[in-house]
């Protein structure tokens, strides 16, 4: 009491007071001292999701960090030992994209010219670019976490554990190589996984064209198809209709050309505003024409199945050699809907998942085939579309629309607004493209994923069942390979014909098989190593791909402690984690990859409790953007109002219930005005009265001695003690 009952100034500067506390913590080495004192207590296990240090911390990091700090401090104060290690995501697209921008790298040829070693050296040079700023910001915000004993995904020990994880999956038969139509980032020149493509959708205006495909039997009759990706038309191999829905044949009344069109009856609105603009051709007038075209007599309406097998004239000649395999034919599938388009869907199997499946079903393309000439390895067409290379989709669209108009194949051209996926790293539109990749089987274990998810306690609980549960129910096999350079290399050594495959699970194993000492696992250190074939196939070489960086972060529980090469007992005793926390976007990121890998490896969930926060948006509801400068700098807020005010503003908002928060500076200011200053003034009032009492009764000392304390009969004293205990019990119950 004596020390507390100092005169309290009328005004207080909260940020300055926080700086004094931080200095006190530092001088006493409080965090490390707490860990030392608690080391023999029961463990409370916490995993910290690794951020990239290529950018500065933003409000999303501050929010998640505050939640983590609150829960782990409470666990420590409740009698547990809580290790809190900071982690860094060091590999992958975020790092490479920065280097590509800086060095003006446009594609694999540029990297080949400078060499992978030089390229990776550049990447290594920026991975910890903002590490000091991160440490300063996190510490200034009052968070206790261990930066000295951190983990980095580029440590050889971490990478070796990732290899071990992969080898377990490989030995269980969960790894395969296949060709699938996948989201492809043209800016980063690599395929992305299904969940990555769902992380950045935007509403965009795309071209919408309606195109004619004349039938071979009668070129005056055309099927009418609609597409929002004109740039894929050069790779058209088929047209698809719904076998069960009704189609019609009609002539436009105001078309002097006399052309006859076939489309879905319920989609006439796609071409005509009123039924006075067209005439449906009936059976009597066109009996002979139907007979010639279809080989059967038809009524005015007919199901799509009747069109199956009809041949049409291709738009372009690029794939004319595929005609022998059945290309440029009408196929049928139930995925064609009556909600949009014309009911006739253009099939570009190398640029659409449904197209690929349907064309495989009808043997137009072979399983695991990829585009052959005239499409080059990067998916670029020659001739008419010579300039097209993903990022030039809009140019290609314009070029093709002009060509269609000149050739008389364009009926209608407009724009169409829809939600479209963008690359989460480069913020450029994704394309869908058939790419050979390495996959981890996930679809077979959906039930087990759901079962393990049900064992986790989610805050808020609706995320478990709805957002995350729904995502798990539709889980797809995970594309884990990236056609990149700066990452953990996939440890598969293969023969030229891919028939012989050796999966390596450790540095020692690679040394034994190759006969070369291994100290680093990045591409520049191991790509040149070969393994002798056991089947007389010469030397086995490593496949060129690296792991998706989400595979590394999903392996973090094991790799951060170099399991199973070290700390075997510690990991097995500490698994699964008692607690993790990240943003709602991680339901399709880290939460997902943690669950997939722990289920595949051990059949168990990776964590017991998870808190999911919503997104922190700019005050106008838009995404926070450095370019738009639509939010205040976090350190400006801390220096103006204090970290406590910012932390309390964030955790006292709907954002901790997975809802979005529109960040407002005045909201932080209001915490000072409505919470901290009333608290401070109440305390000041108490101190003033203690001092008045001391002054009146000079002999009285305000020193607490628990040996002489007596139970008070004063009703206000009883109320204060009761209210305090009620608050503590309420707090414990709510934290639990």
Secondary structure as the mmCIF struct_conf table of DSSP 4:
data_model
#
loop_
_struct_conf.conf_type_id
_struct_conf.id
_struct_conf.beg_label_comp_id
_struct_conf.beg_label_asym_id
_struct_conf.beg_label_seq_id
_struct_conf.end_label_comp_id
_struct_conf.end_label_asym_id
_struct_conf.end_label_seq_id
TURN_TY1_P TURN_TY1_P1 UNK A 2 UNK A 4
BEND BEND1 UNK A 6 UNK A 6
HELX_LH_PP_P HELX_LH_PP_P1 UNK A 7 UNK A 9
BEND BEND2 UNK A 10 UNK A 10
HELX_RH_AL_P HELX_RH_AL_P1 UNK A 14 UNK A 28
TURN_TY1_P TURN_TY1_P2 UNK A 29 UNK A 29
HELX_RH_AL_P HELX_RH_AL_P2 UNK A 30 UNK A 37
TURN_TY1_P TURN_TY1_P3 UNK A 38 UNK A 40
BEND BEND3 UNK A 41 UNK A 41
HELX_LH_PP_P HELX_LH_PP_P2 UNK A 42 UNK A 42
STRN STRN1 UNK A 43 UNK A 43
STRN STRN2 UNK A 46 UNK A 46
HELX_LH_PP_P HELX_LH_PP_P3 UNK A 48 UNK A 50
STRN STRN3 UNK A 51 UNK A 52
TURN_TY1_P TURN_TY1_P4 UNK A 53 UNK A 54
BEND BEND4 UNK A 55 UNK A 55
HELX_RH_AL_P HELX_RH_AL_P3 UNK A 59 UNK A 77
TURN_TY1_P TURN_TY1_P5 UNK A 78 UNK A 79
STRN STRN4 UNK A 81 UNK A 81
STRN STRN5 UNK A 85 UNK A 89
BEND BEND5 UNK A 91 UNK A 92
HELX_RH_AL_P HELX_RH_AL_P4 UNK A 93 UNK A 103
TURN_TY1_P TURN_TY1_P6 UNK A 104 UNK A 104
BEND BEND6 UNK A 107 UNK A 107
HELX_RH_AL_P HELX_RH_AL_P5 UNK A 108 UNK A 114
HELX_RH_AL_P HELX_RH_AL_P6 UNK A 116 UNK A 126
TURN_TY1_P TURN_TY1_P7 UNK A 127 UNK A 130
HELX_RH_AL_P HELX_RH_AL_P7 UNK A 131 UNK A 140
TURN_TY1_P TURN_TY1_P8 UNK A 141 UNK A 142
STRN STRN6 UNK A 146 UNK A 152
TURN_TY1_P TURN_TY1_P9 UNK A 153 UNK A 154
BEND BEND7 UNK A 155 UNK A 155
HELX_RH_AL_P HELX_RH_AL_P8 UNK A 156 UNK A 171
TURN_TY1_P TURN_TY1_P10 UNK A 172 UNK A 173
STRN STRN7 UNK A 175 UNK A 185
TURN_TY1_P TURN_TY1_P11 UNK A 186 UNK A 189
STRN STRN8 UNK A 190 UNK A 191
TURN_TY1_P TURN_TY1_P12 UNK A 194 UNK A 195
HELX_RH_3T_P HELX_RH_3T_P1 UNK A 196 UNK A 198
BEND BEND8 UNK A 199 UNK A 199
STRN STRN9 UNK A 201 UNK A 214
STRN STRN10 UNK A 215 UNK A 215
BEND BEND9 UNK A 216 UNK A 217
TURN_TY1_P TURN_TY1_P13 UNK A 219 UNK A 220
STRN STRN11 UNK A 221 UNK A 227
BEND BEND10 UNK A 228 UNK A 228
HELX_RH_3T_P HELX_RH_3T_P2 UNK A 230 UNK A 235
STRN STRN12 UNK A 238 UNK A 241
BEND BEND11 UNK A 243 UNK A 245
STRN STRN13 UNK A 246 UNK A 252
TURN_TY1_P TURN_TY1_P14 UNK A 253 UNK A 254
TURN_TY1_P TURN_TY1_P15 UNK A 256 UNK A 257
STRN STRN14 UNK A 260 UNK A 264
HELX_RH_3T_P HELX_RH_3T_P3 UNK A 265 UNK A 270
TURN_TY1_P TURN_TY1_P16 UNK A 271 UNK A 271
BEND BEND12 UNK A 273 UNK A 274
HELX_RH_3T_P HELX_RH_3T_P4 UNK A 275 UNK A 277
STRN STRN15 UNK A 278 UNK A 280
TURN_TY1_P TURN_TY1_P17 UNK A 283 UNK A 286
HELX_RH_AL_P HELX_RH_AL_P9 UNK A 287 UNK A 294
BEND BEND13 UNK A 295 UNK A 296
BEND BEND14 UNK A 300 UNK A 300
STRN STRN16 UNK A 301 UNK A 303
HELX_RH_3T_P HELX_RH_3T_P5 UNK A 304 UNK A 307
TURN_TY1_P TURN_TY1_P18 UNK A 308 UNK A 309
STRN STRN17 UNK A 311 UNK A 312
BEND BEND15 UNK A 315 UNK A 315
BEND BEND16 UNK A 317 UNK A 317
TURN_TY1_P TURN_TY1_P19 UNK A 318 UNK A 319
HELX_RH_3T_P HELX_RH_3T_P6 UNK A 320 UNK A 325
TURN_TY1_P TURN_TY1_P20 UNK A 326 UNK A 326
BEND BEND17 UNK A 328 UNK A 328
STRN STRN18 UNK A 329 UNK A 332
TURN_TY1_P TURN_TY1_P21 UNK A 334 UNK A 335
BEND BEND18 UNK A 338 UNK A 341
BEND BEND19 UNK A 343 UNK A 343
STRN STRN19 UNK A 344 UNK A 347
HELX_RH_3T_P HELX_RH_3T_P7 UNK A 349 UNK A 351
HELX_RH_AL_P HELX_RH_AL_P10 UNK A 353 UNK A 361
TURN_TY1_P TURN_TY1_P22 UNK A 362 UNK A 363
BEND BEND20 UNK A 364 UNK A 365
TURN_TY1_P TURN_TY1_P23 UNK A 367 UNK A 368
TURN_TY1_P TURN_TY1_P24 UNK A 373 UNK A 374
STRN STRN20 UNK A 375 UNK A 375
TURN_TY1_P TURN_TY1_P25 UNK A 377 UNK A 378
BEND BEND21 UNK A 379 UNK A 379
STRN STRN21 UNK A 381 UNK A 381
HELX_RH_3T_P HELX_RH_3T_P8 UNK A 383 UNK A 385
TURN_TY1_P TURN_TY1_P26 UNK A 386 UNK A 387
BEND BEND22 UNK A 390 UNK A 390
TURN_TY1_P TURN_TY1_P27 UNK A 391 UNK A 392
HELX_RH_AL_P HELX_RH_AL_P11 UNK A 393 UNK A 406
TURN_TY1_P TURN_TY1_P28 UNK A 407 UNK A 408
STRN STRN22 UNK A 410 UNK A 421
STRN STRN23 UNK A 422 UNK A 422
TURN_TY1_P TURN_TY1_P29 UNK A 424 UNK A 426
STRN STRN24 UNK A 429 UNK A 429
STRN STRN25 UNK A 431 UNK A 440
HELX_RH_3T_P HELX_RH_3T_P9 UNK A 443 UNK A 445
HELX_RH_AL_P HELX_RH_AL_P12 UNK A 446 UNK A 454
TURN_TY1_P TURN_TY1_P30 UNK A 455 UNK A 455
BEND BEND23 UNK A 456 UNK A 456
STRN STRN26 UNK A 457 UNK A 459
BEND BEND24 UNK A 460 UNK A 460
TURN_TY1_P TURN_TY1_P31 UNK A 461 UNK A 461
HELX_RH_AL_P HELX_RH_AL_P13 UNK A 462 UNK A 463
HELX_RH_PI_P HELX_RH_PI_P1 UNK A 464 UNK A 468
HELX_RH_AL_P HELX_RH_AL_P14 UNK A 469 UNK A 473
TURN_TY1_P TURN_TY1_P32 UNK A 474 UNK A 474
STRN STRN27 UNK A 478 UNK A 479
STRN STRN28 UNK A 481 UNK A 482
BEND BEND25 UNK A 483 UNK A 483
BEND BEND26 UNK A 485 UNK A 487
HELX_LH_PP_P HELX_LH_PP_P4 UNK A 488 UNK A 488
STRN STRN29 UNK A 489 UNK A 489
HELX_LH_PP_P HELX_LH_PP_P5 UNK A 490 UNK A 490
STRN STRN30 UNK A 492 UNK A 494
TURN_TY1_P TURN_TY1_P33 UNK A 496 UNK A 497
BEND BEND27 UNK A 498 UNK A 498
BEND BEND28 UNK A 500 UNK A 500
STRN STRN31 UNK A 501 UNK A 503
BEND BEND29 UNK A 506 UNK A 506
HELX_RH_AL_P HELX_RH_AL_P15 UNK A 507 UNK A 514
BEND BEND30 UNK A 516 UNK A 516
BEND BEND31 UNK A 519 UNK A 519
BEND BEND32 UNK A 522 UNK A 522
HELX_RH_AL_P HELX_RH_AL_P16 UNK A 523 UNK A 526
TURN_TY1_P TURN_TY1_P34 UNK A 527 UNK A 528
STRN STRN32 UNK A 531 UNK A 532
BEND BEND33 UNK A 534 UNK A 536
STRN STRN33 UNK A 539 UNK A 542
BEND BEND34 UNK A 544 UNK A 544
STRN STRN34 UNK A 546 UNK A 547
HELX_RH_AL_P HELX_RH_AL_P17 UNK A 549 UNK A 554
TURN_TY1_P TURN_TY1_P35 UNK A 555 UNK A 555
HELX_RH_AL_P HELX_RH_AL_P18 UNK A 556 UNK A 559
TURN_TY1_P TURN_TY1_P36 UNK A 560 UNK A 565
BEND BEND35 UNK A 566 UNK A 566
HELX_RH_AL_P HELX_RH_AL_P19 UNK A 568 UNK A 574
BEND BEND36 UNK A 576 UNK A 576
STRN STRN35 UNK A 577 UNK A 577
BEND BEND37 UNK A 578 UNK A 578
STRN STRN36 UNK A 579 UNK A 579
STRN STRN37 UNK A 580 UNK A 583
HELX_RH_3T_P HELX_RH_3T_P10 UNK A 584 UNK A 588
TURN_TY1_P TURN_TY1_P37 UNK A 589 UNK A 589
HELX_RH_AL_P HELX_RH_AL_P20 UNK A 590 UNK A 602
BEND BEND38 UNK A 603 UNK A 604
BEND BEND39 UNK A 606 UNK A 606
STRN STRN38 UNK A 607 UNK A 607
BEND BEND40 UNK A 608 UNK A 608
STRN STRN39 UNK A 609 UNK A 613
STRN STRN40 UNK A 616 UNK A 617
TURN_TY1_P TURN_TY1_P38 UNK A 619 UNK A 620
BEND BEND41 UNK A 621 UNK A 622
HELX_LH_PP_P HELX_LH_PP_P6 UNK A 623 UNK A 624
TURN_TY1_P TURN_TY1_P39 UNK A 626 UNK A 629
BEND BEND42 UNK A 631 UNK A 631
HELX_RH_AL_P HELX_RH_AL_P21 UNK A 634 UNK A 641
HELX_RH_AL_P HELX_RH_AL_P22 UNK A 643 UNK A 651
TURN_TY1_P TURN_TY1_P40 UNK A 652 UNK A 652
BEND BEND43 UNK A 653 UNK A 653
HELX_RH_3T_P HELX_RH_3T_P11 UNK A 654 UNK A 657
TURN_TY1_P TURN_TY1_P41 UNK A 658 UNK A 658
STRN STRN41 UNK A 661 UNK A 662
HELX_RH_AL_P HELX_RH_AL_P23 UNK A 665 UNK A 671
HELX_RH_PI_P HELX_RH_PI_P2 UNK A 672 UNK A 676
HELX_RH_AL_P HELX_RH_AL_P24 UNK A 677 UNK A 696
BEND BEND44 UNK A 697 UNK A 697
TURN_TY1_P TURN_TY1_P42 UNK A 698 UNK A 699
TURN_TY1_P TURN_TY1_P43 UNK A 706 UNK A 708
HELX_RH_AL_P HELX_RH_AL_P25 UNK A 715 UNK A 735
#
